[in-house]
Amino acid sequence: MFSSFVVFALCSSLAIAGPVPVNDAVDYSYIIKRQMEKRQDLGVVPGLPAALAGFVPVIANMGILPQIVKSMNAGYGKVADIPGALSKRIDMETRNPQFPNSKSVKIRYGPYKVPSASRRNLLGEAGTLFNWPELDVPKPCEGECVMLSMEADLEYADGSNANTSNGMWLHHMVLFNVGPNRFDPTCANKTSLPHLLISSSPDKAERVMASGNERTRTRFNSPYQPQTKLGYFLNPADKFALILDFMNEKTEDRVVYLTMTYDYINGRPEGFSNFRSIWLDVAQCGTSEVRAPVQSGKFNVSQMWTANLDAEILGGGGHLHDGGSHLTIEVDGKEICNSVALYSKSNGTGAMGGMGGMGGVAVGGKAIIEVEEDLAGMKLQKRDGPHLSGEHISAMSPCAGKTMGLSKVKKGQNWRITGFYDYDKYPGMMTGGKQSNVMGIALIMVKNWSV
């Protein structure tokens, strides 16, 4: 494993040699610099942010980014299993009795040691297991199967819930599928930081799902639409990978397990369509964060994507931080979706710490990507700082049926995602007295895609 000293030495030498070109759409130097500036008292090697920016393609070719990130979490991360802990695989009664032969299983990944709130990592973040990569983790099935739903959670060794009530946060997790014929359409042929972190590329891996501390269940089939059969098709050669980011508010280290509960059917049951998602992001292929260009008033953040596949659209939904008013999707200059931020009084609770939950996708007006628990089920605080007063985003309106103005994705279409913010109307999240970074993400759910 690379030590922090080695990382600094490599980056410093690169700074002298000069930067290596990277994807112009992603400002890696700003991303890293912003993280480093979060703690003013952190000793930073001069020129490190710019060096890291130029270093991204080099470490990609060397395949060492996972080791570097793990070294930034030195002493923490994956540890030996705890004696007496629950089984790593727990078969459950099916949660989808409407589908014959469906199965449900909980898989416990880890365990992971998370530092106490009194300890800071290399980027100056307190109590954080920072973007820990797992390159090959168990799937729900080893052969062919169709996944019907999935959800993420955090647990202690005995199976009890690790959540904000006892000081633990699932800040975020991302599940990837790596294998033949897998690709992430919006990052294809680009340098993509998330894919590099799992030692892969957008041409070999795709993002399947992501979750924050809202921990909501993603279901591909609505009980209101029993005639619609959708699932994510898994193949024997597919491999799962993860990026994990946990936060500990307590003064002692904690050991937790990430759990994933999967619902699936073995084989290829008749009548099912293959479900996929297209991830649109104003900071595409980076960390999804962009700097707020103003401290008050209105602004927007935007990104383009030229479609490189054909597919049938099921629906979509947006994701913004507090301060956001709505998110639009345009195709060839025509607006096809307007996902509106829904604000509510939270009494100290809210969705993803001031980050609105993704709009539910619907078929015939009924959600198929359903939120099964109240999005206002956790306190409004994230590692960037508290935001505990007034109204906060609790949900984003979905686009489907009559509110989705397009039925198909076609190669060559020009897509634009735009997130709109209005700090005068909706207070934003603050960091060190300044507006925090913002996001603008949309997930487009499709079926039967072809490249």
BELUR-V843680 format. One record per pair of residues at least 12 apart in sequence whose C-alpha atoms are under 8 Angstrom apart, sorted by the first residue. I is the first residue (numbers start at 1). J is the second residue. Records with the same first field share a line. If there is no record, write none. Layout:
BEGIN
I=J / J
END
This chain:
BEGIN
1=67 / 68 / 70 / 71
2=67 / 68 / 71
3=68 / 71 / 72 / 74
4=68 / 71 / 72 / 122
7=68
8=45 / 48
11=48 / 51 / 52 / 55
12=47 / 48 / 51
14=51 / 54 / 55
15=47 / 48 / 50 / 51 / 54
18=51 / 54
19=50 / 51 / 53 / 54 / 55
20=53 / 54 / 55 / 57 / 58
21=54 / 57
22=53 / 54 / 56 / 57 / 191
23=190 / 191
25=283 / 284
26=283 / 284 / 285 / 286
27=53 / 286
28=52 / 53 / 286
29=49 / 50 / 51 / 52 / 53
30=49
31=287 / 289 / 290
32=49 / 52 / 53
33=49 / 50
35=123 / 124
36=49 / 123 / 124
38=123 / 124 / 125
39=123 / 124 / 125
42=124
57=191
60=196 / 199
63=196 / 199
64=199
65=196 / 197 / 199
66=132 / 133 / 196 / 197 / 198 / 199
69=130 / 131 / 132 / 133
70=132 / 133
72=121 / 122 / 130
73=121 / 122 / 129 / 130 / 132
76=112 / 113 / 114 / 115 / 129
77=112 / 113 / 114 / 129 / 132
78=110 / 111 / 112 / 113
79=110 / 111 / 112 / 113
80=111
81=110 / 111
82=111 / 157
84=157 / 158
85=157 / 158 / 159
86=157 / 158 / 159
87=108
88=107 / 108 / 109
89=105 / 106 / 107 / 108
90=105 / 106 / 107
91=104 / 105 / 106
92=104 / 105 / 106
94=263
95=263
96=263
101=265 / 266
102=263 / 264 / 265 / 266
103=263 / 264 / 265
104=261 / 262 / 263 / 264
105=140 / 261 / 262 / 263
106=259 / 260 / 261 / 262
107=138 / 140 / 259 / 260 / 261 / 262
108=257 / 258 / 259 / 260
109=137 / 257 / 258 / 259 / 260
110=256 / 257 / 258
111=157 / 255 / 256 / 257 / 258
112=255 / 256 / 257
113=129 / 253 / 254 / 255 / 256
114=127 / 128 / 129 / 246 / 247 / 248 / 253 / 254 / 255 / 256
115=127 / 128 / 129 / 248 / 252 / 253 / 254
116=128 / 248 / 249 / 250 / 251 / 252 / 253 / 254
117=248 / 249 / 250 / 251 / 252
118=251
125=383
126=383
127=247 / 248 / 249 / 250
128=245 / 246 / 247 / 248
129=244 / 245 / 246 / 247
130=244 / 245 / 246
131=243 / 244 / 245
132=242 / 243 / 244 / 245
133=197 / 198 / 241 / 242 / 243 / 244
134=198 / 241 / 242 / 243
135=198 / 199 / 240 / 241 / 242
136=239 / 240 / 241 / 242
137=239 / 240 / 241 / 242
138=239 / 240
139=239 / 240
140=262 / 264
141=266
142=235 / 236
143=234 / 235 / 236 / 266 / 267
144=233 / 234 / 235 / 236 / 266 / 267 / 268
145=233 / 234 / 235 / 264 / 265 / 266 / 267 / 268
146=231 / 232 / 233 / 234 / 264 / 265 / 266 / 267 / 268 / 269
147=231 / 232 / 233 / 234 / 262 / 263 / 264 / 265
148=219 / 220 / 221 / 230 / 231 / 232 / 262 / 263 / 264 / 265
149=217 / 218 / 219 / 220 / 231 / 262 / 263 / 264
150=217 / 218 / 219 / 260 / 261 / 262 / 263
151=215 / 216 / 217 / 218 / 260 / 261 / 262
152=211 / 215 / 216 / 217 / 258 / 259 / 260 / 261
153=170 / 215 / 258 / 259 / 260
154=170 / 256 / 257 / 258 / 259
155=256 / 257 / 258 / 259
156=255 / 256 / 257
157=255 / 256 / 257
162=256
163=213
164=378 / 379
167=248 / 249 / 250
168=246 / 247 / 248 / 249 / 250
169=213 / 246 / 247 / 248
170=212 / 213 / 245 / 246 / 247
171=212 / 213 / 245 / 246 / 247 / 382
172=210 / 211 / 212 / 213 / 244 / 245 / 246
173=210 / 211 / 212 / 242 / 243 / 244 / 245
174=207 / 208 / 209 / 210 / 211 / 242 / 243 / 244
175=207 / 208 / 209 / 210 / 240 / 241 / 242 / 243
176=205 / 206 / 207 / 208 / 209 / 240 / 241 / 242
177=205 / 206 / 207 / 208 / 238 / 239 / 240 / 241
178=200 / 204 / 205 / 206 / 238 / 239 / 240 / 241
179=204 / 205 / 237 / 238 / 239
180=204 / 237 / 238
181=204
182=203 / 204 / 205 / 206
183=202 / 203 / 204 / 205 / 206
184=202 / 203 / 204 / 205 / 206 / 207 / 278 / 279
185=202 / 278 / 307 / 308 / 309
186=278 / 279 / 280 / 284 / 285 / 305 / 307
187=202 / 284 / 285
188=202 / 203
189=202 / 203
190=202 / 285
191=285
192=285 / 286
193=285 / 286 / 287
194=243 / 285 / 286 / 287
197=243
198=241 / 242 / 243
207=279
208=276 / 277
212=352
213=351 / 352 / 378
214=351 / 352 / 357 / 375 / 377 / 378
216=371 / 372 / 373
217=370 / 371 / 372
218=369 / 370 / 371
219=368 / 369 / 370
220=275 / 368 / 369
221=368 / 369
222=366 / 367 / 368 / 369 / 370
224=366
225=363 / 366
229=271 / 272 / 273
230=272 / 273 / 274 / 275 / 447
231=272 / 273 / 274 / 275
232=274 / 275 / 276
233=268 / 274 / 275
247=383
273=447 / 448
274=447 / 448
275=445 / 446 / 447 / 448
276=445 / 446 / 447 / 449
277=443 / 444 / 445 / 446
278=443 / 444 / 445 / 446
279=441 / 442 / 443 / 444
280=305 / 417 / 441 / 442 / 443 / 444
281=303 / 417 / 439 / 440 / 441 / 442
282=301 / 302 / 303 / 417 / 418 / 419 / 439 / 440 / 441
283=303 / 439 / 440
284=303
288=439 / 440 / 441
289=437 / 438 / 439
290=437 / 438 / 439
291=436 / 437 / 438
292=435 / 436 / 437 / 438
294=435
295=423 / 434 / 435
296=422 / 423 / 424
297=422 / 423 / 424
298=420 / 421 / 422 / 423 / 424
299=420 / 421 / 422
300=418 / 419 / 420 / 421
301=418 / 419 / 420 / 440
302=416 / 417 / 418 / 419 / 440
303=416 / 417 / 418
304=414 / 415 / 416 / 417
305=414 / 415 / 416
306=411 / 412 / 413 / 414 / 415
307=409 / 410 / 411 / 412 / 413 / 414 / 415
308=410 / 411 / 412 / 451
309=409 / 410 / 411 / 449 / 450 / 451
310=408 / 409 / 410 / 411 / 449 / 450 / 451
311=408 / 409 / 410 / 446 / 447 / 448 / 449 / 450
312=407 / 408 / 409 / 446 / 447 / 448 / 449
313=406 / 407 / 408 / 409 / 444 / 445 / 446 / 447
314=361 / 362 / 363 / 400 / 407 / 444 / 445 / 446 / 447
315=361 / 362 / 363 / 398 / 399 / 400 / 401 / 404 / 444 / 445 / 446
316=337 / 359 / 360 / 361 / 362 / 398 / 399 / 400 / 404 / 442 / 443 / 444 / 445
317=339 / 358 / 359 / 360 / 361 / 396 / 397 / 398 / 399 / 442 / 443 / 444
318=339 / 340 / 357 / 358 / 359 / 396 / 397 / 398 / 440 / 441 / 442 / 443
319=355 / 356 / 357 / 358 / 359 / 396 / 439 / 440 / 441 / 442
320=341 / 355 / 356 / 419 / 438 / 439 / 440 / 441
321=354 / 355 / 356 / 393 / 428 / 429 / 438 / 439 / 440
322=354 / 355 / 356 / 392 / 393 / 426 / 427 / 428 / 429
323=421 / 422 / 423 / 425 / 426 / 427 / 428 / 429
324=341 / 419 / 420 / 421 / 422 / 423 / 426 / 428
325=340 / 341 / 419 / 420 / 421 / 422 / 426
326=338 / 339 / 340 / 341 / 419 / 420 / 421
327=339 / 340 / 341 / 417 / 418 / 419 / 420 / 440
328=417 / 418 / 419
329=415 / 416 / 417 / 418
330=415 / 416 / 417
331=413 / 414 / 415 / 416
332=413 / 414 / 415
333=414
335=405
336=403 / 404 / 405 / 406
337=399 / 403 / 404 / 405
338=399 / 403
339=359 / 396 / 397 / 398 / 399
340=396 / 397
341=356 / 393 / 394 / 395 / 396 / 397
342=393 / 394 / 395 / 396 / 397
343=391 / 392 / 393 / 394 / 395
344=391 / 392 / 393 / 394
345=390 / 391 / 392
346=376 / 390 / 391 / 392
347=389
348=378 / 379 / 380 / 388 / 389
349=376 / 377 / 378 / 379 / 380
350=375 / 376 / 377 / 378 / 379 / 380 / 392 / 393 / 394
351=375 / 376 / 377 / 378 / 380 / 393 / 394 / 395
352=378 / 380 / 382
353=378 / 379 / 380 / 381 / 382 / 387
354=380 / 381 / 387 / 392 / 393 / 429
355=393 / 394
356=393 / 394 / 395 / 396
357=375 / 393 / 394 / 395 / 396
358=395 / 396 / 442 / 443
359=395 / 396 / 397 / 398 / 399
360=396 / 397 / 398
361=398 / 399 / 400 / 445
362=398 / 399 / 400 / 401
363=400 / 401
364=400 / 401
365=400 / 401
375=394 / 395
376=394
384=430 / 431 / 436
385=429 / 430 / 431
386=429 / 430
387=429 / 430
391=426
417=440 / 441 / 442
418=440
419=439 / 440 / 441
END
